Amino acid sequence: MTNDERRQKERGAELRLSIAPDPKLGGYVRQSVMGFARGQGIEAGDITDFVTALGEALANAIEHSHTAEPITIVVWVLDDRLFASVSDRGVGFQPAERGGPEGLSDTFAERGRGLGIMRRFADVLSVRSIPGQGTRVTLGCNVHHSAHPLHCAG
């Protein structure tokens, strides 16, 4: 068994999406992820926080990848944690280019708040980017499971 196969077996259920870098597809991704998480019995409040962080990662990939190549979203559950990765094959960047403060930027700023929002709504955040090859954002949230997974609101 390869390492990838072992990791997939440990993960259990997984949702994989591949979309064009089109902002109109953000709602489709959010709805798909919410449905997947509800199906895993995750409580609605945890899903909302997770989808908020994921939405920012997706918006950044759509806006900043500067490519027509598909964006890949993978969502999985591991124990009491919900994870996702958002990967593009775009222009990438040097880490120093996107540094910024740990928290949110100016409250009234219209731009530059994505990483701060992801940090606020995710318990785990990793950004890996290689100039000319793309960027992968991985995020995770600690979650609670509902006693009745099919009846979660979301």
LUMSERO-420074 format. One record per residue (C-alpha): residue in three letters; z, x negated, y. Coordinates in pm, 1 decimal, padded with zeros to 6 digits. Each point is the difference from the previous one (the first is absolute). Example, Ala and Ser with C-alpha at 12.3 -4.5 7.8 and 13.67 -1.06 7.14 Angstrom:
["ALA"; [00780.0; -01230.0; -00450.0]]
["SER"; [-00066.0; -00137.0; 00344.0]]
END
This chain:
["MET"; [00000.0; 00000.0; 00000.0]]
["THR"; [-00098.8; -00144.5; 00340.0]]
["ASN"; [00238.2; -00013.9; 00296.7]]
["ASP"; [-00197.2; 00277.7; 00172.6]]
["GLU"; [00022.6; 00220.6; -00309.1]]
["ARG"; [00373.4; -00068.8; -00029.6]]
["ARG"; [00058.0; 00087.8; 00367.7]]
["GLN"; [-00200.0; 00321.5; -00036.7]]
["LYS"; [00201.1; 00100.2; -00306.8]]
["GLU"; [00326.1; -00066.3; 00189.3]]
["ARG"; [-00121.0; 00206.8; 00294.0]]
["GLY"; [-00073.6; 00313.4; -00195.4]]
["ALA"; [-00190.4; 00261.5; 00199.6]]
["GLU"; [-00244.9; -00130.2; 00256.0]]
["LEU"; [-00236.6; 00149.9; 00257.0]]
["ARG"; [-00312.5; -00196.4; 00097.2]]
["LEU"; [-00225.9; 00098.4; 00287.2]]
["SER"; [-00301.2; -00174.2; 00147.1]]
["ILE"; [-00125.4; 00133.3; 00331.9]]
["ALA"; [-00247.1; -00089.1; 00270.1]]
["PRO"; [00166.4; -00140.3; 00314.2]]
["ASP"; [-00026.2; 00336.0; 00177.8]]
["PRO"; [00295.3; 00147.9; 00193.8]]
["LYS"; [-00105.6; 00347.3; -00116.1]]
["LEU"; [00116.9; -00091.9; -00351.9]]
["GLY"; [00361.2; -00064.1; 00102.8]]
["GLY"; [00100.9; 00360.9; -00067.9]]
["TYR"; [-00154.9; -00013.2; -00346.9]]
["VAL"; [00198.6; -00315.3; -00080.9]]
["ARG"; [00326.8; 00144.7; 00133.6]]
["GLN"; [-00044.9; 00322.7; -00198.4]]
["SER"; [-00089.2; -00191.2; -00317.6]]
["VAL"; [00303.7; -00227.2; 00032.5]]
["MET"; [00233.2; 00290.9; 00075.4]]
["GLY"; [-00127.8; 00187.3; -00306.7]]
["PHE"; [00042.7; -00307.5; -00217.4]]
["ALA"; [00355.4; -00062.2; 00124.2]]
["ARG"; [00099.5; 00366.0; -00043.7]]
["GLY"; [-00134.9; -00017.5; -00354.3]]
["GLN"; [00231.2; -00296.4; -00062.4]]
["GLY"; [00298.8; 00209.4; 00109.5]]
["ILE"; [00064.4; -00184.2; 00325.4]]
["GLU"; [00192.2; 00189.8; 00267.2]]
["ALA"; [-00195.8; 00131.6; 00298.0]]
["GLY"; [00184.6; -00201.9; 00266.7]]
["ASP"; [-00070.4; -00324.6; -00181.7]]
["ILE"; [-00366.2; 00094.6; -00033.0]]
["THR"; [-00025.2; 00066.6; 00374.3]]
["ASP"; [00139.3; -00343.9; 00089.9]]
["PHE"; [-00224.8; -00171.1; -00252.2]]
["VAL"; [-00314.5; 00180.4; 00115.1]]
["THR"; [00081.8; -00086.6; 00362.5]]
["ALA"; [00009.8; -00372.0; -00084.7]]
["LEU"; [-00308.2; 00025.5; -00222.7]]
["GLY"; [-00192.9; 00186.1; 00270.3]]
["GLU"; [00058.2; -00287.1; 00242.1]]
["ALA"; [-00116.8; -00256.8; -00255.3]]
["LEU"; [-00312.3; 00205.8; -00065.5]]
["ALA"; [-00070.7; 00051.0; 00371.8]]
["ASN"; [00024.5; -00375.3; 00056.0]]
["ALA"; [-00239.7; -00071.0; -00287.4]]
["ILE"; [-00249.9; 00254.5; 00129.8]]
["GLU"; [00016.2; -00127.5; 00356.4]]
["HIS"; [00035.7; -00374.6; -00044.4]]
["SER"; [-00192.7; -00090.0; -00317.7]]
["HIS"; [-00338.4; 00017.8; 00179.2]]
["THR"; [-00188.7; 00058.8; -00322.3]]
["ALA"; [-00176.6; 00284.0; -00178.3]]
["GLU"; [00153.0; -00113.5; -00333.1]]
["PRO"; [00234.3; 00253.3; -00162.5]]
["ILE"; [00375.7; -00006.8; 00055.8]]
["THR"; [00206.9; 00014.5; -00317.8]]
["ILE"; [00332.2; 00182.6; -00013.1]]
["VAL"; [00221.8; -00034.1; -00307.7]]
["VAL"; [00327.8; 00193.1; -00026.0]]
["TRP"; [00254.2; -00040.1; -00279.4]]
["VAL"; [00358.3; 00078.9; -00090.2]]
["LEU"; [00235.6; -00262.4; -00138.9]]
["ASP"; [00348.6; 00128.9; -00081.3]]
["ASP"; [00135.7; 00153.4; 00321.7]]
["ARG"; [-00261.9; -00156.7; 00224.6]]
["LEU"; [-00339.4; 00120.7; 00114.7]]
["PHE"; [-00252.8; -00270.7; 00085.6]]
["ALA"; [-00349.3; -00016.1; 00143.9]]
["SER"; [-00254.0; -00262.9; 00085.0]]
["VAL"; [-00280.4; 00046.7; 00249.3]]
["SER"; [-00273.3; -00261.8; -00037.0]]
["ASP"; [-00315.6; -00061.8; 00195.6]]
["ARG"; [-00271.2; -00261.9; -00032.5]]
["GLY"; [-00039.6; -00038.8; 00372.5]]
["VAL"; [00026.4; -00279.2; 00251.0]]
["GLY"; [00366.7; -00077.6; -00063.3]]
["PHE"; [00211.1; -00190.6; 00251.1]]
["GLN"; [00231.3; -00296.1; 00042.9]]
["PRO"; [00364.1; 00111.4; -00025.6]]
["ALA"; [00075.8; -00131.7; 00351.0]]
["GLU"; [-00262.0; 00240.1; 00142.2]]
["ARG"; [00200.4; 00305.9; -00106.5]]
["GLY"; [00356.7; -00132.2; 00033.7]]
["GLY"; [00187.5; 00215.8; 00247.5]]
["PRO"; [00360.8; 00106.4; 00010.7]]
["GLU"; [00188.4; 00146.6; -00295.0]]
["GLY"; [00045.7; 00339.3; 00163.8]]
["LEU"; [-00236.1; 00238.4; 00168.7]]
["SER"; [-00192.0; -00106.4; 00305.6]]
["ASP"; [00044.5; 00180.5; 00329.1]]
["THR"; [00086.7; 00362.6; -00072.7]]
["PHE"; [-00283.0; 00123.9; 00221.7]]
["ALA"; [-00262.8; -00245.1; -00126.4]]
["GLU"; [-00298.0; 00160.8; -00167.6]]
["ARG"; [-00087.2; -00307.0; -00204.1]]
["GLY"; [00172.4; -00276.6; -00192.7]]
["ARG"; [00267.6; 00213.3; -00163.5]]
["GLY"; [-00128.1; 00011.9; -00360.4]]
["LEU"; [00204.3; -00283.1; -00151.3]]
["GLY"; [00315.2; 00117.6; 00176.9]]
["ILE"; [-00046.3; 00351.4; -00135.3]]
["MET"; [-00061.3; -00136.6; -00350.0]]
["ARG"; [00319.5; -00207.7; 00025.1]]
["ARG"; [00196.6; 00301.4; 00115.4]]
["PHE"; [-00115.2; 00231.2; -00281.9]]
["ALA"; [-00030.4; -00245.9; -00291.0]]
["ASP"; [00269.0; -00199.2; -00176.3]]
["VAL"; [-00251.8; -00263.4; -00112.0]]
["LEU"; [-00293.2; -00126.5; 00205.5]]
["SER"; [-00234.0; -00287.4; -00074.7]]
["VAL"; [-00320.4; -00086.3; 00185.6]]
["ARG"; [-00238.1; -00251.6; -00148.8]]
["SER"; [-00322.7; -00082.2; 00178.2]]
["ILE"; [-00266.6; -00263.0; -00048.7]]
["PRO"; [-00254.4; -00047.4; 00278.4]]
["GLY"; [-00342.8; 00105.3; -00122.2]]
["GLN"; [00135.9; 00157.1; -00319.9]]
["GLY"; [00217.2; 00291.8; 00105.6]]
["THR"; [00354.3; 00127.4; 00020.5]]
["ARG"; [00244.6; 00157.9; -00241.2]]
["VAL"; [00307.7; 00187.6; 00117.8]]
["THR"; [00258.2; 00080.9; -00265.8]]
["LEU"; [00286.5; 00230.8; 00078.7]]
["GLY"; [00275.6; 00166.6; -00191.7]]
["CYS"; [00275.2; 00253.8; 00051.1]]
["ASN"; [00317.2; 00071.5; -00190.7]]
["VAL"; [-00027.2; 00362.5; -00112.2]]
["HIS"; [00202.0; 00278.4; -00155.2]]
["HIS"; [-00128.8; 00216.3; -00281.5]]
["SER"; [00025.7; 00377.0; 00017.5]]
["ALA"; [00152.4; 00195.7; -00285.5]]
["HIS"; [-00311.4; 00222.1; 00005.0]]
["PRO"; [-00304.8; -00220.7; 00065.3]]
["LEU"; [-00251.2; 00283.3; -00000.7]]
["HIS"; [00185.6; 00189.7; 00273.6]]
["CYS"; [00028.1; -00271.1; 00266.7]]
["ALA"; [-00108.8; 00095.0; 00349.7]]
["GLY"; [-00220.2; -00246.2; 00176.0]]
END
